[in-house]
Each structure stands twice: as C-alpha cells, then as structure tokens.
Amino acid sequence: MTVRHTRRAFLSAATMMAAALAATACGSPQDTATGGGDSAAPVKVGLVYSQSGALASYGKQYVEGFKAGLDFATKGTGKVGDRKIELTEVDDAGDPAKAVSAAKDLIGKGTKIIAGSTASGVALQVAPIAAQNKVLFISGPAATDAVTGANKYTFRSGRQSYQDVVTAKSFIGDPAGKKVVVFAQDGAFGDANEAAVKAVIGSAGATVSSVRAPASATEFTPFASQIKAAKPDLLFVAWAGTTAPAMWQTLDQQGVLSSTTVVTGLDIRASWPTFGAAGAKISFLSHYFDGASDTEASKALKAKVNTIDLFHPDGFAAAQMVVRAVQEGGDDVDKMVTALEGWSFDGVKGKMTIRAADHALLQPMFQAKLTGSGTAFTATAQKSLTGDETAPPAVAMKG
C-alpha cells in the first residue's frame, strides 16, 4: 500500500471540518425505499473491478468484502425492502478503456449504481461517465486523491493517498524542523510518492529530500550510504516490484533500519515475506490488516472470509453504502446522493463518515508492526488514528 497519486491544492481545515457534519443513523435495510420506482423490481448494481491483471488479488478481496458487507447490511436477505440487490460483475483487468466500456454497457441496461475500481486510472475514467449519465459511482481500492471531489455522483469506499501519508507523518509527531528522506524508484510511481510526502509532511514544517534509484537496480549499498549520510528523522520508503527483498535486506545490513524511523505502507498479506528479516524493524502505515479493529462489522467480515486482508473493508463499506443509497433513494439517484452525503456508519475499520462537501471518506488509519518472519508474520496495531486525525483537506466539488 503506497502512494500512487497526490493532489497539490488543499483547502482549509476549517472547510474540511465544517463539511463533516450531519451524521445520520441508518434505518433498517428492510425499510421501504422512498425514491420511487418499482417496489418489487431488482436493484441492478454493477461491480466493475480487476478480476485479472496485476491487481486481481486486490479485486478478489474487494468483491469478497462487498458480498460480506451486503449480507451484513441486509441482514442476510440480499434485499432492501422487497427489492433484491442484483449484482453484475465485470472484469476491467485494470484497463480504464475496458472499465469505461463496461460502465457504459451497464448504464445502457438500466444500472444506476456502479462500484468497483481497483485501479486509480480506472476510477478517474469512470467518474466522469457517472456524472454524464447521472448514476451513482462508488470507487473502491483506488487510492488517488483525485477521486475525492470528482463530481456529485462519485463517492469512495476506500482510503485515499493523503490518509496514507498523514499516517506516516504521525510517526514523528510535530514535523517542524525534522528531516525526512523519501527513498523511491525513478519514474511516475516514485514521483507521486515524493510529491505526496512533500505536500503533506513538508508543508507541516519538515525538510523533505529524496534518494532515488532506478527501478532495475539490484545493488543498493550506494543508496543505503546516501540515506545514512542524510541522517533523517524519518525515512519513507516507496518501493514495489521483485527487487524489494534485496532492497530491504541491504537497508538492514547497512544499518539504515537501526539508524532512524523507517516507514512504508503495509500491503496485502501475500507481500509480507518480501520484508524478510527487516520486517520486524520497519514501522508500517496501514489501511487495514486482520485484527486492526474489533467492530461488529469486522467480526461479520471475518466470519465470511476467515482472514481479513487489505481491501476487504473497501468492498464491505461499498455494500453498506449501496444499501443506504437504495433504502433512502429507491431509483432516484439524486436522492441516493443526498442520503450518502454526511452519512456516518459503523464499518469494518470503525466509524466512517462521508464528508458532504467533497465525498471524502473519513476513516481510521493504523500504525502497525510485524512480528515473526516469512509467511508467519503477524501484524499488530501500535496506534489507531481517528477519521478526524487523518482527514484530508476538503476540495471543491468539480462537477
């Protein structure tokens, strides 16, 4: 879980907090929808997500979470009132063009609710389609900040990049006067991470510099030496790919991990063995891991999937939002939007609030540590940050 995109224009915290008001409680999912439409007809919901491609594992978690959340929110009936929630799943393979085609096809068949978007590029292409056709779009694991405030018909059920980075910031307390180094690969991925850290932590008073390496690098000793020479108070590592085990091993062997606080994102469980012996020495910012919370929703999800992973909560929350939207809005999409704006609910992670002003999803984030080794790593929460503590600055709604 690392930062892939960032937004450079932040509005004031006062605006942000003002927009987080108006929390309302959810009634029974068996209540009759108030938005009109055929009271017995199924409600069509399209799930467009990665069933194949590089993010297929994320997509699998998302849809498992969605189905568990739908069961939870409808008390096992799969219905709102007398209306069955009818799911259509489409594989976008992480390709924005395929996702847009699928969304248009679903809309043409009468679908008024689309959810999914494992990849940020997909979410950014589907959001305008939702606005043009006035259908509800609930983006999933896609972390790009740009989804927030995209338009009035677009919401998100996962966290955004800002919330990742502000969680990393929490490891050093007040950043004023601190030195932060970003160690990242060359290219857009590294650029986005460096820009995000500068925007979030640098703007809070820290001096942010970077050590960049080619994505093809296999010898990391020179980069470890540069990092140690910089003597940072915090090292933020953004690294992906097959060279990760060698990179972490070198940072450990060269004493980087014992010289400063090293923070990176905790990805899905399958990736944990790549940390090797370094795993127990790293501080992790975490969206979610099994055991991070003890909510009723987390218990219900765990009963369905056995071990909760990174993106299960995103699907679960999406289903809760769909049920809320149908319950209050029926077939009227504008009423669905109104029902979701400002709504607070108890999700897998804890209290979740949809900020009315820009549809940011305010939610808890976690500091985590790993113990054990290899496939036997276990994550434990060191600290939970509230939705208010990790709230991104509000942005103006674009459409």
C-alpha positions as a printed NumPy array, in Angstrom:
array([[  0.   ,   0.   ,   0.   ],
       [  1.852,   3.002,  -1.214],
       [  1.038,   6.364,  -2.616],
       [  0.397,   6.428,  -6.332],
       [ -1.133,   9.852,  -6.846],
       [ -1.37 ,  13.084,  -4.987],
       [ -3.236,  16.318,  -5.108],
       [ -1.429,  19.602,  -4.769],
       [ -4.176,  22.034,  -3.882],
       [ -5.515,  21.68 ,  -0.371],
       [ -8.239,  23.804,   1.133],
       [ -8.508,  24.868,   4.741],
       [ -9.031,  22.538,   7.657],
       [-11.977,  24.696,   8.735],
       [-13.754,  23.989,   5.471],
       [-12.947,  20.337,   5.848],
       [-14.378,  20.067,   9.336],
       [-17.497,  22.043,   8.522],
       [-18.262,  19.605,   5.769],
       [-18.009,  16.587,   8.054],
       [-21.253,  17.38 ,   9.882],
       [-24.717,  15.922,   9.573],
       [-24.056,  12.329,  10.57 ],
       [-27.226,  10.321,  10.435],
       [-28.17 ,   6.872,  11.533],
       [-29.146,   4.099,   9.173],
       [-32.581,   2.578,   9.462],
       [-33.409,  -0.997,   8.8  ],
       [-32.496,  -2.26 ,   5.349],
       [-35.951,  -3.736,   5.219],
       [-37.472,  -0.262,   5.278],
       [-39.26 ,   0.648,   2.097],
       [-37.204,   2.766,  -0.24 ],
       [-38.514,   6.311,  -0.611],
       [-37.194,   7.218,  -4.014],
       [-39.929,   5.726,  -6.117],
       [-39.597,   3.03 ,  -8.744],
       [-40.964,  -0.494,  -8.921],
       [-41.092,  -1.667,  -5.317],
       [-40.587,  -5.279,  -6.327],
       [-38.082,  -4.945,  -9.163],
       [-34.472,  -5.91 ,  -8.5  ],
       [-31.956,  -3.123,  -7.98 ],
       [-29.19 ,  -3.515, -10.531],
       [-25.677,  -2.919,  -9.2  ],
       [-22.647,  -3.21 , -11.471],
       [-19.313,  -4.205,  -9.965],
       [-16.502,  -3.267, -12.358],
       [-13.153,  -4.321, -10.905],
       [ -9.947,  -6.23 , -11.592],
       [-10.662,  -9.929, -11.82 ],
       [ -7.489, -10.389, -13.854],
       [ -4.271,  -8.475, -14.366],
       [ -1.765,  -7.091, -11.901],
       [ -4.384,  -6.039,  -9.349],
       [ -6.506,  -9.186,  -9.475],
       [ -5.669, -10.071,  -5.869],
       [ -6.912,  -6.656,  -4.763],
       [-10.08 ,  -7.144,  -6.783],
       [-10.716, -10.552,  -5.26 ],
       [-10.545,  -9.095,  -1.77 ],
       [-12.807,  -6.223,  -2.784],
       [-15.608,  -8.399,  -4.128],
       [-15.383, -10.824,  -1.206],
       [-15.74 ,  -7.853,   1.1  ],
       [-18.65 ,  -6.467,  -0.921],
       [-20.647,  -9.675,  -0.697],
       [-19.96 ,  -9.97 ,   3.031],
       [-20.997,  -6.344,   3.505],
       [-24.185,  -6.847,   1.508],
       [-25.078,  -9.812,   3.669],
       [-24.347,  -7.755,   6.803],
       [-26.27 ,  -4.667,   5.722],
       [-29.334,  -6.589,   4.548],
       [-29.346,  -8.986,   7.489],
       [-28.698, -11.895,   5.181],
       [-31.599, -11.254,   2.797],
       [-29.747,  -9.559,  -0.035],
       [-32.768,  -7.255,  -0.273],
       [-33.795,  -3.723,   0.585],
       [-37.48 ,  -3.903,   1.356],
       [-38.82 ,  -6.363,  -1.202],
       [-36.155,  -5.476,  -3.762],
       [-33.293,  -7.848,  -4.389],
       [-29.854,  -6.339,  -4.939],
       [-28.868,  -7.871,  -8.274],
       [-25.11 ,  -7.872,  -8.875],
       [-23.42 ,  -7.912, -12.273],
       [-19.65 ,  -8.399, -12.099],
       [-17.393,  -7.275, -14.951],
       [-13.617,  -7.676, -15.225],
       [-11.832,  -4.482, -16.276],
       [ -8.378,  -6.087, -15.922],
       [ -7.158,  -2.753, -14.579],
       [ -7.674,  -1.191, -18.015],
       [ -9.522,   2.161, -17.961],
       [-10.824,   1.668, -21.501],
       [-12.367,  -1.687, -20.599],
       [-13.852,  -0.191, -17.437],
       [-15.433,   2.708, -19.306],
       [-16.877,   0.318, -21.896],
       [-18.285,  -1.896, -19.144],
       [-19.765,   1.058, -17.283],
       [-21.478,   2.377, -20.403],
       [-22.858,  -1.072, -21.182],
       [-24.238,  -1.444, -17.666],
       [-25.777,   2.016, -17.746],
       [-27.371,   1.194, -21.097],
       [-29.015,  -1.799, -19.463],
       [-30.559,   0.303, -16.727],
       [-27.934,   0.046, -13.993],
       [-27.946,   3.131, -11.783],
       [-25.267,   2.065,  -9.296],
       [-21.705,   1.164, -10.263],
       [-18.997,   0.225,  -7.791],
       [-15.511,  -1.204,  -8.016],
       [-12.405,   0.46 ,  -9.439],
       [ -9.415,  -1.387,  -8.117],
       [ -7.021,   0.867, -10.036],
       [ -6.761,   4.639,  -9.761],
       [ -6.621,   5.075, -13.536],
       [ -9.914,   3.236, -13.83 ],
       [-11.625,   5.325, -11.171],
       [-10.585,   8.572, -12.838],
       [-12.085,   7.453, -16.145],
       [-15.324,   6.017, -14.765],
       [-16.127,   9.005, -12.54 ],
       [-16.927,  11.356, -15.47 ],
       [-19.112,   8.661, -17.044],
       [-21.137,   8.535, -13.842],
       [-21.605,  12.294, -13.86 ],
       [-22.537,  12.436, -17.537],
       [-25.179,   9.749, -17.07 ],
       [-26.232,  10.736, -13.545],
       [-25.642,   7.333, -11.999],
       [-24.115,   6.608,  -8.599],
       [-20.448,   5.58 ,  -8.674],
       [-18.703,   4.24 ,  -5.56 ],
       [-14.984,   3.85 ,  -6.225],
       [-13.174,   1.051,  -4.393],
       [ -9.499,   0.465,  -3.513],
       [ -8.258,   3.118,  -5.983],
       [ -6.245,   5.472,  -3.764],
       [ -5.818,   8.505,  -5.936],
       [ -6.795,  11.695,  -4.152],
       [ -8.364,  12.96 ,  -7.362],
       [-11.452,  10.771,  -6.877],
       [-12.413,  12.921,  -3.899],
       [-14.459,  15.842,  -5.169],
       [-14.535,  14.474,  -8.724],
       [-18.284,  15.162,  -9.048],
       [-21.532,  14.889,  -7.067],
       [-22.233,  11.349,  -8.284],
       [-18.845,   9.914,  -7.287],
       [-18.05 ,   8.527,  -3.839],
       [-15.299,   6.313,  -2.491],
       [-15.384,   3.304,  -0.153],
       [-11.63 ,   3.091,   0.461],
       [ -8.934,   5.367,   1.779],
       [ -7.018,   7.916,  -0.287],
       [ -3.317,   8.656,  -0.631],
       [ -3.406,  11.65 ,   1.685],
       [ -4.593,   9.391,   4.511],
       [ -1.622,   7.079,   3.901],
       [  0.917,   9.868,   4.098],
       [ -0.608,  11.645,   7.07 ],
       [ -0.429,   8.304,   8.902],
       [  3.28 ,   8.154,   8.064],
       [  3.635,  11.673,   9.447],
       [  2.209,  10.536,  12.767],
       [  5.373,   8.53 ,  13.465],
       [  7.445,  11.667,  14.015],
       [  4.989,  13.857,  15.887],
       [  5.436,  17.522,  15.05 ],
       [  7.346,  17.561,  11.726],
       [  8.608,  21.111,  12.207],
       [ 12.385,  21.135,  11.918],
       [ 12.599,  17.397,  11.185],
       [ 14.441,  15.865,   8.234],
       [ 12.542,  13.4  ,   6.06 ],
       [ 14.044,  11.371,   3.22 ],
       [ 11.966,   9.616,   0.578],
       [ 13.616,   6.522,  -0.885],
       [ 11.807,   5.603,  -4.071],
       [ 12.212,   4.254,  -7.557],
       [ 12.683,   6.552, -10.514],
       [  9.556,   7.147, -12.558],
       [  5.971,   8.232, -12.012],
       [  5.465,   5.937,  -9.037],
       [  8.389,   7.471,  -7.174],
       [  7.485,  10.975,  -8.311],
       [  3.974,  10.637,  -6.903],
       [  5.242,   9.37 ,  -3.563],
       [  7.857,  12.086,  -3.227],
       [  5.336,  14.769,  -4.147],
       [  2.834,  13.446,  -1.616],
       [  5.355,  13.439,   1.221],
       [  6.444,  16.983,   0.359],
       [  2.832,  18.141,   0.219],
       [  1.749,  16.53 ,   3.486],
       [  4.847,  16.395,   5.704],
       [  6.937,  19.102,   4.058],
       [  4.091,  21.586,   4.301],
       [  3.935,  20.865,   8.031],
       [  7.494,  22.12 ,   8.504],
       [  9.768,  19.178,   7.727],
       [ 12.628,  19.362,   5.249],
       [ 11.983,  16.685,   2.649],
       [ 14.663,  15.34 ,   0.31 ],
       [ 14.899,  12.163,  -1.692],
       [ 17.187,   9.338,  -2.685],
       [ 16.038,   7.867,  -5.971],
       [ 17.155,   4.649,  -7.636],
       [ 16.457,   3.021, -10.987],
       [ 13.617,   0.529, -10.876],
       [ 16.044,  -2.033, -12.299],
       [ 18.602,  -1.56 ,  -9.509],
       [ 19.845,  -4.714,  -7.808],
       [ 22.76 ,  -3.243,  -5.829],
       [ 21.506,  -0.992,  -3.051],
       [ 24.59 ,  -0.335,  -0.921],
       [ 25.326,   3.098,  -2.504],
       [ 21.765,   4.222,  -1.852],
       [ 21.899,   2.976,   1.732],
       [ 25.058,   5.034,   2.231],
       [ 23.333,   8.157,   0.896],
       [ 20.425,   7.638,   3.258],
       [ 22.663,   7.178,   6.311],
       [ 24.662,  10.269,   5.376],
       [ 21.477,  12.339,   5.273],
       [ 20.68 ,  11.371,   8.911],
       [ 16.9  ,  11.655,   8.503],
       [ 14.444,  11.664,  11.377],
       [ 12.126,   9.66 ,   9.139],
       [ 12.816,   7.528,   6.068],
       [  9.744,   6.994,   3.875],
       [ 10.227,   4.042,   1.535],
       [  8.096,   3.665,  -1.591],
       [  9.219,   0.557,  -3.412],
       [  7.388,  -2.025,  -5.48 ],
       [  8.418,  -4.983,  -7.565],
       [ 10.63 ,  -8.014,  -7.451],
       [ 13.712,  -6.184,  -6.169],
       [ 12.024,  -5.32 ,  -2.885],
       [ 13.53 ,  -8.249,  -0.898],
       [ 17.086,  -7.272,  -1.941],
       [ 16.398,  -3.615,  -1.176],
       [ 15.127,  -4.335,   2.344],
       [ 17.961,  -6.769,   3.036],
       [ 20.531,  -4.16 ,   2.086],
       [ 18.949,  -1.401,   4.171],
       [ 19.004,  -3.801,   7.111],
       [ 22.58 ,  -4.987,   6.593],
       [ 23.872,  -1.434,   6.144],
       [ 22.321,  -0.323,   9.42 ],
       [ 19.728,   2.02 ,   7.946],
       [ 16.838,   0.372,   9.748],
       [ 18.504,   0.77 ,  13.139],
       [ 19.601,   4.364,  12.486],
       [ 16.207,   6.046,  12.082],
       [ 12.441,   5.51 ,  11.888],
       [ 11.699,   3.733,   8.63 ],
       [  8.095,   3.844,   7.415],
       [  6.394,   2.177,   4.488],
       [  2.907,   1.015,   3.619],
       [  1.711,  -2.414,   4.728],
       [  0.452,  -4.124,   1.6  ],
       [ -1.581,  -7.347,   1.296],
       [ -0.511, -10.332,   3.403],
       [  0.965, -12.17 ,   0.433],
       [  3.628,  -9.458,   0.186],
       [  4.772,  -9.634,   3.794],
       [  7.5  , -12.301,   3.251],
       [  9.328,  -9.836,   0.958],
       [ 10.393,  -7.884,   4.042],
       [ 12.457, -10.806,   5.271],
       [ 14.403, -10.229,   8.478],
       [ 13.848,  -6.482,   8.077],
       [ 10.102,  -6.845,   8.64 ],
       [ 10.235,  -6.562,  12.414],
       [ 12.365,  -3.387,  12.204],
       [ 10.025,  -1.369,   9.968],
       [  7.201,   0.921,  11.07 ],
       [  4.139,   0.475,   8.889],
       [  1.318,   2.8  ,   7.956],
       [ -1.699,   0.634,   7.418],
       [ -5.103,   0.957,   5.806],
       [ -6.155,  -2.325,   7.381],
       [ -4.955,  -5.765,   8.432],
       [ -6.649,  -8.653,  10.186],
       [ -7.145,  -7.73 ,  13.846],
       [ -6.705,  -3.978,  13.412],
       [-10.218,  -3.411,  14.789],
       [-12.809,  -5.299,  16.803],
       [-16.021,  -3.906,  15.368],
       [-19.242,  -5.799,  14.709],
       [-18.628,  -5.306,  11.01 ],
       [-15.101,  -6.741,  11.271],
       [-16.461,  -9.79 ,  13.096],
       [-19.092, -10.297,  10.4  ],
       [-16.498,  -9.941,   7.652],
       [-14.055, -12.3  ,   9.323],
       [-16.794, -14.907,   9.663],
       [-17.14 , -14.813,   5.881],
       [-13.53 , -14.592,   4.696],
       [-11.63 , -16.142,   7.637],
       [ -8.649, -13.784,   7.391],
       [ -9.335, -10.139,   6.573],
       [ -6.87 ,  -8.553,   4.186],
       [ -6.105,  -5.059,   2.989],
       [ -9.015,  -4.388,   0.646],
       [-11.82 ,  -6.475,   2.123],
       [-13.051,  -3.436,   4.128],
       [-13.391,  -1.34 ,   0.955],
       [-15.833,  -3.8  ,  -0.573],
       [-17.698,  -4.176,   2.693],
       [-18.133,  -0.398,   3.019],
       [-19.264,  -0.135,  -0.606],
       [-22.069,  -2.597,   0.049],
       [-23.126,  -0.677,   3.149],
       [-23.257,   2.483,   1.048],
       [-25.273,   0.789,  -1.701],
       [-27.864,  -0.436,   0.79 ],
       [-28.082,   3.018,   2.355],
       [-28.499,   4.63 ,  -1.06 ],
       [-31.262,   2.268,  -2.187],
       [-33.012,   2.358,   1.145],
       [-33.269,   6.124,   1.113],
       [-33.25 ,   6.858,  -2.585],
       [-35.022,   3.977,  -4.316],
       [-34.435,   4.556,  -8.023],
       [-33.807,   8.292,  -7.664],
       [-30.061,   8.791,  -7.96 ],
       [-30.135,  12.365,  -6.697],
       [-31.867,  11.127,  -3.547],
       [-29.194,   8.423,  -3.232],
       [-26.532,  11.134,  -3.331],
       [-28.326,  13.156,  -0.673],
       [-28.662,  10.063,   1.512],
       [-24.935,   9.37 ,   1.407],
       [-23.656,  12.913,   1.911],
       [-22.778,  13.425,   5.554],
       [-23.72 ,   9.861,   6.475],
       [-21.806,   8.182,   9.29 ],
       [-21.809,   4.435,   9.735],
       [-20.   ,   1.686,  11.599],
       [-17.692,  -0.027,   9.141],
       [-15.039,  -2.718,   9.445],
       [-12.398,  -0.161,  10.438],
       [-14.64 ,   1.73 ,  12.865],
       [-16.586,   4.947,  12.437],
       [-16.755,   6.071,   8.817],
       [-18.143,   9.413,   7.672],
       [-18.812,  10.548,   4.127],
       [-17.917,  14.228,   4.055],
       [-20.729,  16.076,   2.321],
       [-18.578,  18.745,   0.695],
       [-16.372,  16.501,  -1.432],
       [-17.349,  12.878,  -0.597],
       [-14.035,  12.082,   1.107],
       [-14.465,   9.014,   3.311],
       [-13.157,   9.898,   6.761],
       [-11.955,   6.731,   8.47 ],
       [ -9.481,   5.343,  10.995],
       [ -5.927,   4.504,   9.91 ],
       [ -3.341,   2.451,  11.766],
       [  0.305,   2.31 ,  12.766],
       [  1.424,  -1.323,  12.687],
       [  4.381,  -3.581,  13.438],
       [  5.192,  -7.059,  12.198],
       [  6.423,  -9.861,  14.421],
       [  7.6  , -13.302,  13.404],
       [  9.079, -13.957,   9.982],
       [  8.331, -15.018,   6.434],
       [  4.852, -16.437,   5.936],
       [  4.393, -16.44 ,   9.725],
       [  4.491, -12.65 ,  10.094],
       [  1.762, -11.265,  12.329],
       [  0.681,  -7.607,  12.293],
       [ -0.349,  -5.752,  15.415],
       [ -1.68 ,  -2.226,  15.749],
       [  0.585,   0.199,  17.599],
       [ -1.808,   3.115,  17.332],
       [ -5.151,   3.912,  15.73 ],
       [ -5.727,   7.325,  14.21 ],
       [ -9.302,   8.592,  14.016],
       [-11.044,   9.732,  10.89 ],
       [-10.688,  13.324,  12.015],
       [ -6.941,  12.907,  12.608],
       [ -6.386,  11.581,   9.101],
       [ -8.959,  13.716,   7.293],
       [ -7.688,  15.204,   4.053],
       [ -8.282,  18.892,   3.447],
       [-11.593,  19.421,   1.678],
       [-11.571,  20.172,  -2.015],
       [-14.13 ,  21.967,  -4.118],
       [-16.523,  19.632,  -5.939],
       [-15.578,  19.694,  -9.611],
       [-18.894,  18.748, -11.109]])
